[in-house]
Amino acid sequence: MSEQHTYRVIVRGTWDALTDEARARLLAGAAEHGMPSMRFTEEGSLSYEPSPLKHFSMRFVVVSDAADGEEMAGAIAEDRAESTLRELGYGFRELRSTVTDLDTMKINFKPASRR
């Protein structure tokens, strides 16, 4: 069994061909999908600005084989985003992802100051 890594993936996209009903639902739910909703989850969290209703992002946590790398984690997250958006009846295009491997991320700690 290969080593598993945890990835944080941001999938960004553009709304496309939204129906009047989908647009109305997005605008009605905009307050729930702003800055405070931005968190990384396995099922993904959707965020967007209502004015103009143009772009969106979804944040995912993906656990995947380290050997498959960041590219696979991005593909998994994009697939999850597509499925979720289709289930909700939202048109979209131009999905792209940014992936961070939490297991290889360097953290620069500042040394404690000496007095």
FIROLUM-21904 format. One record per residue: residue number from 0; residue in three letters; y, z, x of N, C-alpha, C, O in turn. Coordinates in Angstrom, 2 decimals. Layout:
% residues N
+------+------+---------+---------+---------+---------+---------+---------+---------+---------+---------+---------+---------+---------+
| resi | resn |  nnorth |     nup |   neast | canorth |    caup |  caeast |  cnorth |     cup |   ceast |  onorth |     oup |   oeast |
+------+------+---------+---------+---------+---------+---------+---------+---------+---------+---------+---------+---------+---------+
|  NUM |  ALA |       Y |       Z |       X |       Y |       Z |       X |       Y |       Z |       X |       Y |       Z |       X |
...
+------+------+---------+---------+---------+---------+---------+---------+---------+---------+---------+---------+---------+---------+
END
This chain:
% residues 115
+------+------+---------+---------+---------+---------+---------+---------+---------+---------+---------+---------+---------+---------+
| resi | resn |  nnorth |     nup |   neast | canorth |    caup |  caeast |  cnorth |     cup |   ceast |  onorth |     oup |   oeast |
+------+------+---------+---------+---------+---------+---------+---------+---------+---------+---------+---------+---------+---------+
|    0 |  MET |   -1.18 |    0.00 |    0.85 |    0.00 |    0.00 |    0.00 |    1.23 |    0.00 |    0.89 |    1.32 |    0.77 |    1.85 |
|    1 |  SER |    2.17 |   -0.84 |    0.58 |    3.35 |   -0.94 |    1.43 |    4.40 |    0.09 |    1.02 |    4.36 |    0.67 |   -0.06 |
|    2 |  GLU |    5.31 |    0.27 |    1.91 |    6.40 |    1.23 |    1.71 |    7.34 |    0.75 |    0.61 |    7.66 |   -0.43 |    0.51 |
|    3 |  GLN |    7.78 |    1.69 |   -0.22 |    8.72 |    1.39 |   -1.30 |   10.13 |    1.78 |   -0.86 |   10.34 |    2.80 |   -0.22 |
|    4 |  HIS |   11.09 |    0.93 |   -1.21 |   12.50 |    1.24 |   -0.98 |   13.23 |    1.27 |   -2.31 |   12.82 |    0.62 |   -3.28 |
|    5 |  THR |   14.30 |    2.02 |   -2.35 |   15.14 |    2.10 |   -3.54 |   16.41 |    1.31 |   -3.27 |   17.08 |    1.49 |   -2.25 |
|    6 |  TYR |   16.72 |    0.43 |   -4.20 |   17.88 |   -0.44 |   -4.07 |   18.85 |   -0.19 |   -5.21 |   18.44 |    0.07 |   -6.35 |
|    7 |  ARG |   20.12 |   -0.26 |   -4.92 |   21.16 |   -0.28 |   -5.95 |   21.65 |   -1.71 |   -6.01 |   22.06 |   -2.29 |   -5.01 |
|    8 |  VAL |   21.61 |   -2.26 |   -7.22 |   21.96 |   -3.67 |   -7.39 |   23.06 |   -3.80 |   -8.44 |   22.94 |   -3.26 |   -9.55 |
|    9 |  ILE |   24.12 |   -4.50 |   -8.10 |   25.16 |   -4.84 |   -9.06 |   25.00 |   -6.32 |   -9.39 |   25.09 |   -7.18 |   -8.51 |
|   10 |  VAL |   24.76 |   -6.61 |  -10.67 |   24.66 |   -7.99 |  -11.14 |   25.95 |   -8.30 |  -11.87 |   26.33 |   -7.61 |  -12.82 |
|   11 |  ARG |   26.62 |   -9.35 |  -11.42 |   27.88 |   -9.76 |  -12.05 |   27.66 |  -11.11 |  -12.73 |   26.84 |  -11.91 |  -12.31 |
|   12 |  GLY |   28.42 |  -11.33 |  -13.80 |   28.32 |  -12.59 |  -14.51 |   29.54 |  -12.85 |  -15.36 |   30.48 |  -12.06 |  -15.39 |
|   13 |  THR |   29.50 |  -13.97 |  -16.05 |   30.59 |  -14.40 |  -16.93 |   30.03 |  -14.57 |  -18.32 |   28.97 |  -15.16 |  -18.51 |
|   14 |  TRP |   30.76 |  -14.06 |  -19.30 |   30.36 |  -14.29 |  -20.69 |   30.46 |  -15.78 |  -20.98 |   31.35 |  -16.46 |  -20.46 |
|   15 |  ASP |   29.54 |  -16.30 |  -21.81 |   29.55 |  -17.72 |  -22.11 |   29.05 |  -17.97 |  -23.52 |   28.04 |  -17.41 |  -23.94 |
|   16 |  ALA |   29.76 |  -18.81 |  -24.24 |   29.35 |  -19.24 |  -25.59 |   29.02 |  -18.05 |  -26.49 |   28.01 |  -18.05 |  -27.19 |
|   17 |  LEU |   29.88 |  -17.03 |  -26.47 |   29.66 |  -15.87 |  -27.32 |   29.91 |  -16.25 |  -28.78 |   30.87 |  -16.95 |  -29.10 |
|   18 |  THR |   29.03 |  -15.80 |  -29.64 |   29.25 |  -16.01 |  -31.07 |   30.37 |  -15.08 |  -31.51 |   30.71 |  -14.14 |  -30.80 |
|   19 |  ASP |   30.94 |  -15.33 |  -32.68 |   31.98 |  -14.45 |  -33.20 |   31.45 |  -13.03 |  -33.38 |   32.15 |  -12.06 |  -33.11 |
|   20 |  GLU |   30.19 |  -12.93 |  -33.84 |   29.58 |  -11.61 |  -34.04 |   29.40 |  -10.89 |  -32.71 |   29.70 |   -9.70 |  -32.60 |
|   21 |  ALA |   28.89 |  -11.60 |  -31.68 |   28.69 |  -10.99 |  -30.36 |   30.03 |  -10.55 |  -29.77 |   30.13 |   -9.46 |  -29.20 |
|   22 |  ARG |   31.03 |  -11.38 |  -29.89 |   32.36 |  -11.04 |  -29.39 |   32.89 |   -9.79 |  -30.09 |   33.46 |   -8.90 |  -29.45 |
|   23 |  ALA |   32.72 |   -9.71 |  -31.41 |   33.18 |   -8.55 |  -32.18 |   32.44 |   -7.28 |  -31.74 |   33.06 |   -6.22 |  -31.61 |
|   24 |  ARG |   31.12 |   -7.38 |  -31.50 |   30.35 |   -6.21 |  -31.05 |   30.80 |   -5.75 |  -29.67 |   30.94 |   -4.55 |  -29.42 |
|   25 |  LEU |   31.05 |   -6.72 |  -28.77 |   31.52 |   -6.36 |  -27.43 |   32.88 |   -5.68 |  -27.49 |   33.10 |   -4.67 |  -26.83 |
|   26 |  LEU |   33.78 |   -6.22 |  -28.27 |   35.11 |   -5.62 |  -28.39 |   35.05 |   -4.24 |  -29.03 |   35.77 |   -3.33 |  -28.62 |
|   27 |  ALA |   34.19 |   -4.07 |  -30.03 |   34.06 |   -2.77 |  -30.70 |   33.45 |   -1.73 |  -29.76 |   33.77 |   -0.54 |  -29.87 |
|   28 |  GLY |   32.58 |   -2.15 |  -28.85 |   31.92 |   -1.21 |  -27.94 |   32.57 |   -1.09 |  -26.58 |   32.03 |   -0.44 |  -25.69 |
|   29 |  ALA |   33.73 |   -1.72 |  -26.40 |   34.36 |   -1.76 |  -25.08 |   34.65 |   -0.38 |  -24.50 |   34.51 |   -0.18 |  -23.30 |
|   30 |  ALA |   35.04 |    0.57 |  -25.34 |   35.36 |    1.91 |  -24.84 |   34.13 |    2.58 |  -24.21 |   34.28 |    3.42 |  -23.31 |
|   31 |  GLU |   32.94 |    2.23 |  -24.66 |   31.71 |    2.80 |  -24.12 |   31.23 |    2.09 |  -22.86 |   30.29 |    2.54 |  -22.21 |
|   32 |  HIS |   31.87 |    0.97 |  -22.51 |   31.39 |    0.16 |  -21.39 |   32.46 |   -0.06 |  -20.33 |   32.47 |   -1.09 |  -19.65 |
|   33 |  GLY |   33.37 |    0.89 |  -20.19 |   34.41 |    0.81 |  -19.18 |   34.02 |    1.56 |  -17.92 |   32.84 |    1.75 |  -17.64 |
|   34 |  MET |   35.01 |    1.97 |  -17.18 |   34.79 |    2.66 |  -15.90 |   33.85 |    3.86 |  -15.99 |   32.98 |    4.00 |  -15.13 |
|   35 |  PRO |   33.97 |    4.73 |  -16.99 |   33.07 |    5.89 |  -17.04 |   31.59 |    5.54 |  -17.20 |   30.73 |    6.35 |  -16.88 |
|   36 |  SER |   31.29 |    4.35 |  -17.69 |   29.89 |    3.98 |  -17.91 |   29.23 |    3.40 |  -16.67 |   28.04 |    3.10 |  -16.68 |
|   37 |  MET |   29.98 |    3.23 |  -15.60 |   29.45 |    2.59 |  -14.40 |   28.53 |    3.54 |  -13.64 |   28.99 |    4.38 |  -12.87 |
|   38 |  ARG |   27.24 |    3.40 |  -13.88 |   26.26 |    4.20 |  -13.15 |   25.02 |    3.34 |  -12.93 |   24.78 |    2.40 |  -13.68 |
|   39 |  PHE |   24.26 |    3.67 |  -11.92 |   23.06 |    2.92 |  -11.59 |   21.88 |    3.54 |  -12.31 |   21.59 |    4.73 |  -12.15 |
|   40 |  THR |   21.18 |    2.73 |  -13.11 |   20.00 |    3.19 |  -13.85 |   18.93 |    2.12 |  -13.77 |   19.21 |    0.97 |  -13.45 |
|   41 |  GLU |   17.71 |    2.51 |  -14.06 |   16.60 |    1.55 |  -14.04 |   16.78 |    0.48 |  -15.12 |   16.50 |   -0.70 |  -14.87 |
|   42 |  GLU |   17.24 |    0.88 |  -16.30 |   17.42 |   -0.08 |  -17.39 |   18.74 |   -0.84 |  -17.29 |   18.94 |   -1.84 |  -17.98 |
|   43 |  GLY |   19.63 |   -0.38 |  -16.44 |   20.90 |   -1.06 |  -16.22 |   22.00 |   -0.52 |  -17.12 |   21.76 |   -0.19 |  -18.28 |
|   44 |  SER |   23.19 |   -0.45 |  -16.59 |   24.35 |   -0.05 |  -17.39 |   25.36 |   -1.20 |  -17.35 |   25.69 |   -1.73 |  -16.29 |
|   45 |  LEU |   25.82 |   -1.56 |  -18.53 |   26.72 |   -2.68 |  -18.71 |   28.15 |   -2.19 |  -18.71 |   28.47 |   -1.20 |  -19.36 |
|   46 |  SER |   29.02 |   -2.89 |  -17.99 |   30.45 |   -2.57 |  -18.02 |   31.26 |   -3.87 |  -18.04 |   30.86 |   -4.88 |  -17.46 |
|   47 |  TYR |   32.40 |   -3.81 |  -18.73 |   33.27 |   -4.97 |  -18.84 |   34.62 |   -4.52 |  -19.36 |   34.76 |   -3.44 |  -19.93 |
|   48 |  GLU |   35.61 |   -5.36 |  -19.15 |   36.95 |   -5.14 |  -19.67 |   37.11 |   -5.98 |  -20.93 |   36.71 |   -7.14 |  -20.96 |
|   49 |  PRO |   37.69 |   -5.41 |  -21.99 |   37.82 |   -6.15 |  -23.24 |   38.92 |   -7.21 |  -23.22 |   38.89 |   -8.15 |  -24.02 |
|   50 |  SER |   39.88 |   -7.07 |  -22.33 |   40.98 |   -8.01 |  -22.36 |   41.28 |   -8.48 |  -20.94 |   41.79 |   -7.68 |  -20.15 |
|   51 |  PRO |   41.01 |   -9.69 |  -20.58 |   40.32 |  -10.66 |  -21.43 |   38.81 |  -10.44 |  -21.34 |   38.31 |   -9.97 |  -20.32 |
|   52 |  LEU |   38.10 |  -10.78 |  -22.37 |   36.65 |  -10.65 |  -22.42 |   36.05 |  -11.83 |  -21.67 |   35.71 |  -12.86 |  -22.26 |
|   53 |  LYS |   35.92 |  -11.67 |  -20.33 |   35.50 |  -12.80 |  -19.51 |   34.33 |  -12.47 |  -18.61 |   33.33 |  -13.19 |  -18.61 |
|   54 |  HIS |   34.42 |  -11.39 |  -17.84 |   33.39 |  -11.05 |  -16.86 |   32.75 |   -9.71 |  -17.21 |   33.32 |   -8.91 |  -17.94 |
|   55 |  PHE |   31.56 |   -9.49 |  -16.66 |   30.85 |   -8.23 |  -16.86 |   30.07 |   -7.90 |  -15.59 |   29.90 |   -8.75 |  -14.71 |
|   56 |  SER |   29.61 |   -6.67 |  -15.52 |   28.69 |   -6.28 |  -14.46 |   27.65 |   -5.33 |  -15.04 |   27.89 |   -4.63 |  -16.02 |
|   57 |  MET |   26.50 |   -5.34 |  -14.42 |   25.43 |   -4.41 |  -14.79 |   24.94 |   -3.78 |  -13.49 |   24.80 |   -4.46 |  -12.47 |
|   58 |  ARG |   24.67 |   -2.49 |  -13.55 |   24.21 |   -1.75 |  -12.36 |   22.79 |   -1.28 |  -12.59 |   22.47 |   -0.68 |  -13.61 |
|   59 |  PHE |   21.94 |   -1.55 |  -11.60 |   20.52 |   -1.23 |  -11.69 |   20.05 |   -0.46 |  -10.47 |   20.59 |   -0.59 |   -9.37 |
|   60 |  VAL |   19.02 |    0.36 |  -10.68 |   18.23 |    0.94 |   -9.60 |   16.90 |    0.20 |   -9.64 |   16.23 |    0.15 |  -10.68 |
|   61 |  VAL |   16.51 |   -0.36 |   -8.50 |   15.26 |   -1.10 |   -8.41 |   14.43 |   -0.48 |   -7.28 |   14.92 |   -0.33 |   -6.16 |
|   62 |  VAL |   13.20 |   -0.11 |   -7.58 |   12.27 |    0.36 |   -6.55 |   11.28 |   -0.77 |   -6.32 |   10.61 |   -1.23 |   -7.25 |
|   63 |  SER |   11.20 |   -1.22 |   -5.07 |   10.40 |   -2.40 |   -4.75 |    9.81 |   -2.25 |   -3.36 |   10.25 |   -1.41 |   -2.57 |
|   64 |  ASP |    8.82 |   -3.07 |   -3.06 |    8.22 |   -3.06 |   -1.73 |    9.27 |   -3.42 |   -0.68 |   10.01 |   -4.39 |   -0.84 |
|   65 |  ALA |    9.33 |   -2.64 |    0.36 |   10.30 |   -2.89 |    1.43 |   10.07 |   -4.26 |    2.05 |   11.02 |   -4.92 |    2.47 |
|   66 |  ALA |    8.82 |   -4.69 |    2.11 |    8.50 |   -5.99 |    2.70 |    9.10 |   -7.15 |    1.91 |    9.37 |   -8.21 |    2.47 |
|   67 |  ASP |    9.32 |   -6.95 |    0.61 |    9.91 |   -7.99 |   -0.22 |   11.42 |   -8.09 |   -0.02 |   12.01 |   -9.13 |   -0.30 |
|   68 |  GLY |   12.02 |   -7.04 |    0.46 |   13.42 |   -7.05 |    0.84 |   14.43 |   -7.07 |   -0.29 |   14.09 |   -6.98 |   -1.47 |
|   69 |  GLU |   15.67 |   -7.18 |    0.12 |   16.80 |   -7.13 |   -0.80 |   16.82 |   -8.33 |   -1.75 |   17.25 |   -8.20 |   -2.90 |
|   70 |  GLU |   16.37 |   -9.47 |   -1.28 |   16.38 |  -10.67 |   -2.12 |   15.52 |  -10.46 |   -3.37 |   15.91 |  -10.85 |   -4.47 |
|   71 |  MET |   14.35 |   -9.86 |   -3.20 |   13.47 |   -9.59 |   -4.35 |   14.09 |   -8.56 |   -5.28 |   14.00 |   -8.70 |   -6.50 |
|   72 |  ALA |   14.71 |   -7.54 |   -4.73 |   15.37 |   -6.52 |   -5.56 |   16.47 |   -7.16 |   -6.40 |   16.63 |   -6.83 |   -7.57 |
|   73 |  GLY |   17.23 |   -8.07 |   -5.81 |   18.27 |   -8.78 |   -6.54 |   17.68 |   -9.64 |   -7.65 |   18.23 |   -9.69 |   -8.75 |
|   74 |  ALA |   16.58 |  -10.31 |   -7.36 |   15.93 |  -11.16 |   -8.37 |   15.39 |  -10.32 |   -9.53 |   15.50 |  -10.71 |  -10.69 |
|   75 |  ILE |   14.82 |   -9.16 |   -9.22 |   14.31 |   -8.26 |  -10.26 |   15.46 |   -7.80 |  -11.16 |   15.34 |   -7.82 |  -12.38 |
|   76 |  ALA |   16.57 |   -7.39 |  -10.55 |   17.72 |   -6.91 |  -11.32 |   18.31 |   -8.04 |  -12.17 |   18.67 |   -7.81 |  -13.33 |
|   77 |  GLU |   18.42 |   -9.23 |  -11.62 |   18.94 |  -10.35 |  -12.40 |   18.03 |  -10.68 |  -13.57 |   18.51 |  -11.02 |  -14.66 |
|   78 |  ASP |   16.72 |  -10.58 |  -13.37 |   15.78 |  -10.80 |  -14.47 |   15.95 |   -9.75 |  -15.56 |   15.93 |  -10.07 |  -16.75 |
|   79 |  ARG |   16.13 |   -8.50 |  -15.15 |   16.37 |   -7.42 |  -16.13 |   17.66 |   -7.66 |  -16.89 |   17.73 |   -7.45 |  -18.11 |
|   80 |  ALA |   18.70 |   -8.09 |  -16.18 |   19.98 |   -8.35 |  -16.83 |   19.84 |   -9.49 |  -17.85 |   20.32 |   -9.37 |  -18.97 |
|   81 |  GLU |   19.18 |  -10.57 |  -17.45 |   18.97 |  -11.69 |  -18.37 |   18.24 |  -11.25 |  -19.63 |   18.64 |  -11.59 |  -20.74 |
|   82 |  SER |   17.17 |  -10.48 |  -19.46 |   16.39 |  -10.01 |  -20.61 |   17.24 |   -9.15 |  -21.54 |   17.22 |   -9.34 |  -22.75 |
|   83 |  THR |   17.97 |   -8.22 |  -20.97 |   18.80 |   -7.32 |  -21.77 |   19.88 |   -8.09 |  -22.53 |   20.07 |   -7.89 |  -23.73 |
|   84 |  LEU |   20.57 |   -8.96 |  -21.83 |   21.65 |   -9.71 |  -22.47 |   21.13 |  -10.64 |  -23.56 |   21.77 |  -10.80 |  -24.60 |
|   85 |  ARG |   19.98 |  -11.25 |  -23.33 |   19.39 |  -12.12 |  -24.37 |   18.98 |  -11.31 |  -25.59 |   19.20 |  -11.73 |  -26.72 |
|   86 |  GLU |   18.37 |  -10.13 |  -25.34 |   17.98 |   -9.26 |  -26.46 |   19.19 |   -8.85 |  -27.29 |   19.09 |   -8.72 |  -28.51 |
|   87 |  LEU |   20.32 |   -8.65 |  -26.64 |   21.54 |   -8.26 |  -27.33 |   22.25 |   -9.45 |  -27.98 |   23.19 |   -9.27 |  -28.76 |
|   88 |  GLY |   21.81 |  -10.65 |  -27.65 |   22.41 |  -11.85 |  -28.22 |   23.72 |  -12.25 |  -27.57 |   24.57 |  -12.86 |  -28.22 |
|   89 |  TYR |   23.89 |  -11.92 |  -26.28 |   25.11 |  -12.23 |  -25.56 |   24.89 |  -13.43 |  -24.64 |   23.96 |  -13.43 |  -23.83 |
|   90 |  GLY |   25.74 |  -14.45 |  -24.78 |   25.67 |  -15.59 |  -23.89 |   26.31 |  -15.25 |  -22.55 |   27.30 |  -14.52 |  -22.48 |
|   91 |  PHE |   25.73 |  -15.79 |  -21.48 |   26.22 |  -15.50 |  -20.13 |   25.91 |  -16.66 |  -19.22 |   25.12 |  -17.55 |  -19.55 |
|   92 |  ARG |   26.55 |  -16.64 |  -18.04 |   26.27 |  -17.64 |  -17.00 |   26.66 |  -17.06 |  -15.65 |   27.29 |  -16.00 |  -15.57 |
|   93 |  GLU |   26.29 |  -17.76 |  -14.61 |   26.70 |  -17.44 |  -13.24 |   26.34 |  -16.02 |  -12.80 |   27.20 |  -15.30 |  -12.28 |
|   94 |  LEU |   25.09 |  -15.60 |  -13.00 |   24.69 |  -14.29 |  -12.51 |   24.57 |  -14.33 |  -10.99 |   24.04 |  -15.29 |  -10.42 |
|   95 |  ARG |   25.06 |  -13.29 |  -10.37 |   24.94 |  -13.12 |   -8.93 |   24.82 |  -11.62 |   -8.65 |   25.33 |  -10.80 |   -9.41 |
|   96 |  SER |   24.15 |  -11.28 |   -7.58 |   23.91 |   -9.86 |   -7.34 |   24.30 |   -9.46 |   -5.92 |   24.31 |  -10.25 |   -4.99 |
|   97 |  THR |   24.62 |   -8.18 |   -5.82 |   24.91 |   -7.52 |   -4.55 |   23.93 |   -6.36 |   -4.44 |   23.84 |   -5.53 |   -5.34 |
|   98 |  VAL |   23.21 |   -6.30 |   -3.33 |   22.12 |   -5.33 |   -3.18 |   22.40 |   -4.39 |   -2.01 |   22.83 |   -4.82 |   -0.93 |
|   99 |  THR |   22.15 |   -3.11 |   -2.23 |   22.24 |   -2.11 |   -1.17 |   20.90 |   -1.38 |   -1.09 |   20.43 |   -0.82 |   -2.08 |
|  100 |  ASP |   20.29 |   -1.40 |    0.09 |   19.04 |   -0.69 |    0.32 |   19.38 |    0.75 |    0.70 |   19.89 |    1.01 |    1.79 |
|  101 |  LEU |   19.11 |    1.67 |   -0.20 |   19.47 |    3.07 |    0.04 |   18.67 |    3.70 |    1.17 |   19.11 |    4.67 |    1.79 |
|  102 |  ASP |   17.48 |    3.15 |    1.44 |   16.64 |    3.73 |    2.48 |   17.03 |    3.31 |    3.89 |   16.60 |    3.93 |    4.87 |
|  103 |  THR |   17.84 |    2.27 |    4.02 |   18.28 |    1.84 |    5.34 |   19.78 |    2.00 |    5.53 |   20.33 |    1.68 |    6.59 |
|  104 |  MET |   20.44 |    2.51 |    4.51 |   21.89 |    2.67 |    4.56 |   22.26 |    3.76 |    5.56 |   21.69 |    4.84 |    5.57 |
|  105 |  LYS |   23.23 |    3.44 |    6.40 |   23.70 |    4.41 |    7.38 |   24.77 |    5.27 |    6.74 |   25.65 |    4.78 |    6.04 |
|  106 |  ILE |   24.68 |    6.54 |    6.99 |   25.69 |    7.47 |    6.51 |   26.36 |    8.07 |    7.73 |   25.70 |    8.69 |    8.57 |
|  107 |  ASN |   27.64 |    7.89 |    7.82 |   28.39 |    8.42 |    8.96 |   28.97 |    9.77 |    8.57 |   29.94 |    9.86 |    7.82 |
|  108 |  PHE |   28.36 |   10.79 |    9.11 |   28.86 |   12.14 |    8.87 |   29.92 |   12.46 |    9.91 |   29.75 |   12.16 |   11.09 |
|  109 |  LYS |   31.01 |   13.05 |    9.48 |   32.04 |   13.49 |   10.40 |   31.62 |   14.85 |   10.94 |   31.21 |   15.74 |   10.19 |
|  110 |  PRO |   31.71 |   14.99 |   12.24 |   31.35 |   16.30 |   12.79 |   32.29 |   17.38 |   12.32 |   33.48 |   17.14 |   12.09 |
|  111 |  ALA |   31.76 |   18.56 |   12.18 |   32.59 |   19.70 |   11.76 |   33.65 |   19.94 |   12.83 |   33.37 |   19.90 |   14.02 |
|  112 |  SER |   34.84 |   20.20 |   12.38 |   35.91 |   20.41 |   13.36 |   35.72 |   21.78 |   14.00 |   35.30 |   22.76 |   13.37 |
|  113 |  ARG |   36.04 |   21.81 |   15.27 |   35.90 |   23.07 |   16.02 |   37.27 |   23.70 |   16.14 |   38.26 |   23.03 |   16.46 |
|  114 |  ARG |   37.31 |   24.96 |   15.87 |   38.58 |   25.69 |   15.95 |   38.54 |   26.75 |   16.98 |   39.52 |   27.46 |   17.18 |
+------+------+---------+---------+---------+---------+---------+---------+---------+---------+---------+---------+---------+---------+
END
